[in-house]
Structure formats: C-alpha cells, structure tokens
Amino acid sequence: MRVGRTTIEAKHIVIATGSKPRQLPIEGAEHAITSDEVLSDRKLPRAVVFIGGGVVALEFCHVYARAGAKVIVLEALPRLLQHLDQDVVGRLGGESERIGIALYTGVKVEHIEATGDRLRVVYQRAGGALCRCRPRPQWRRANPQCRFARSRRG
C-alpha cells in the first residue's frame, strides 16, 4: 500500500476509517446525543443511558462509570457484541457489571421523552411489559428494572 510517498508492506492491512453515528428511528431521538458529541459536556451527568451496546458505547460506558456516573446500556440484540468472541464478551460484561454498569439485552426502545431537565427512556424488555423510566424514587422501587436518563445538563 502506498500512502503519499511512503510504501507500507504487510501480510494483512486493516484500514479502520471509523463509523458514522446514525439517527435513532424512534420518537424523541432529537433529545439523544451521539458518540461524536458525548465527551463535549463539561459536567459529568449523574446517570447516562446508552441505546445500543456496540464497541463505542461500551468504551464510553466504562469512561462514565469509572468517573462515577450511573450507567445503563439498552441493547436490542439478545447478546452484546454478537460478532465478537463470546468468551471475551462474557468477561467484558462481567467487568462492566462489577463496576456498576447495568446491561439489558433484548430491549426495544419505544421512545425518549423530555421532562424538564431530565429525559425518560421508555423501553420494553424481551417478552416483558413496557417500562416507563421515571425519576421518582418510589416508582423505581416498584419497578426496579426501569431506570431514567438525565439530560446533557446533568
């Protein structure tokens, strides 16, 4: 391969150009931020919900969790990172849960709604009821599988 005046030789060459975030096909998607914008906040939010459990989301999950935020991942597929070695993914999932990241797979996100300076992510778990994630402690005790997301303002 030639790059400018430099020739690179190898048995295998990987060209990793990155990926482009896509707009979520759900109502309220305009309230979400993408991986391109996620580190532009100056203030650490208390809680963050990642819709999708891909490589980039899991990288950011660990950044936020290790900085002290409550982190939730909502993944549509039945397993995280299905295209990768499942032994490795199992270890990553175990470490994620060990540091407090809540991982939910088989989830269908219905919509995101703004309520003041907070956001609610409404989702359905595989074979389960619709969860309306509200920032009310008594409601969360009654529905422990549901969580809420904070807006970019914290």
C-alpha positions in Angstrom: 0.0 0.0 0.0 1.2 3.5 -0.8 0.4 6.5 1.4 1.8 9.6 -0.1 5.5 8.8 -0.7 5.5 6.0 1.8 5.0 2.4 0.9 3.7 0.1 3.6 4.1 -3.7 3.2 2.4 -6.3 5.4 0.7 -9.6 5.1 -2.6 -8.1 6.3 -3.5 -4.4 6.4 -6.6 -3.1 8.2 -8.0 0.3 7.2 -10.1 1.5 10.1 -11.9 4.6 8.9 -14.3 4.8 11.8 -18.0 4.8 11.7 -20.7 7.4 11.5 -23.4 7.6 14.2 -26.9 7.1 12.8 -30.1 8.9 13.9 -32.3 6.6 16.0 -35.6 5.7 14.3 -37.6 6.4 17.4 -39.8 9.3 18.7 -37.7 11.7 20.8 -34.4 10.8 19.1 -33.7 14.5 18.9 -33.0 14.5 22.7 -30.2 12.0 22.4 -26.6 12.8 21.6 -24.2 10.8 19.5 -20.8 9.3 20.2 -19.4 12.3 18.4 -20.9 14.7 21.0 -20.7 12.6 24.1 -17.4 13.9 25.5 -18.2 17.6 24.8 -20.0 18.0 28.1 -18.1 19.9 30.8 -20.1 18.4 33.6 -20.4 14.7 34.5 -24.0 13.6 34.4 -25.3 11.6 37.4 -26.8 9.0 35.1 -26.4 8.0 31.4 -28.3 5.6 29.2 -26.7 4.2 26.1 -29.1 3.0 23.5 -27.1 0.2 21.8 -24.3 -1.9 23.2 -21.7 -1.8 20.5 -18.0 -1.3 20.9 -18.1 2.5 21.1 -21.0 2.5 23.6 -19.2 0.1 25.8 -16.0 2.1 25.7 -17.9 5.2 26.8 -19.8 3.3 29.4 -16.6 2.4 31.2 -15.4 6.0 31.0 -18.6 7.3 32.6 -18.9 4.5 35.2 -15.3 4.9 36.3 -15.8 8.6 36.6 -18.8 8.0 38.9 -21.9 8.2 36.8 -24.7 5.6 36.9 -24.6 3.8 33.5 -27.3 1.7 31.8 -27.0 0.0 28.4 -30.1 -0.9 26.4 -29.2 -3.3 23.6 -31.7 -4.7 21.1 -29.9 -7.9 20.3 -30.1 -10.9 22.7 -26.3 -10.6 23.4 -23.8 -7.8 23.4 -21.2 -7.7 20.6 -22.6 -10.8 18.9 -19.9 -10.7 16.2 -17.0 -10.9 18.7 -15.6 -13.8 20.6 -18.3 -14.6 23.3 -15.7 -15.6 25.9 -14.1 -12.2 25.7 -17.6 -10.5 25.6 -18.6 -12.5 28.7 -15.5 -11.2 30.6 -16.2 -7.6 29.4 -19.9 -8.0 30.5 -18.8 -9.3 33.9 -16.3 -6.5 34.4 -19.0 -4.0 33.3 -21.4 -5.3 35.8 -18.7 -5.4 38.5 -18.1 -1.6 38.2 -21.9 -1.0 38.3 -23.0 -0.8 34.7 -26.5 -2.2 34.2 -26.7 -4.2 30.9 -30.0 -5.0 29.4 -30.2 -7.1 26.2 -33.2 -8.0 24.1 -34.7 -4.5 24.7 -36.9 -2.5 22.3 -36.6 1.3 23.0 -40.0 2.8 22.3 -39.2 6.5 22.7 -37.4 9.2 24.6 -39.3 12.0 26.3 -38.1 15.2 27.9 -39.5 16.2 31.3 -37.9 19.4 32.4 -34.1 18.9 32.6 -34.5 15.1 32.6 -35.1 12.5 29.9 -37.1 9.3 30.2 -36.3 6.3 28.0 -39.4 4.1 27.5 -38.5 0.6 26.6 -39.8 -2.9 26.5 -37.8 -5.9 27.8 -37.8 -9.2 25.9 -41.2 -10.8 26.5 -42.0 -8.3 29.2 -44.1 -5.3 29.9 -43.4 -1.7 28.8 -41.1 0.1 31.2 -41.6 3.9 31.7 -38.4 5.1 33.3 -39.3 8.0 35.6 -37.1 9.9 38.0 -39.3 9.2 41.0 -37.7 7.0 43.7 -41.0 5.4 44.9 -41.8 4.4 41.3 -38.3 2.9 40.7 -38.7 0.8 43.9 -41.9 -0.7 42.4 -40.2 -1.2 39.0 -36.5 -1.9 39.7 -35.8 -3.0 36.1 -36.6 0.6 34.9 -34.1 3.5 35.1 -34.0 7.1 33.9 -31.6 9.1 31.9 -30.5 12.6 32.6 -30.2 15.2 30.0 -26.9 16.6 28.9 -27.3 19.3 31.6 -26.6 16.8 34.3 
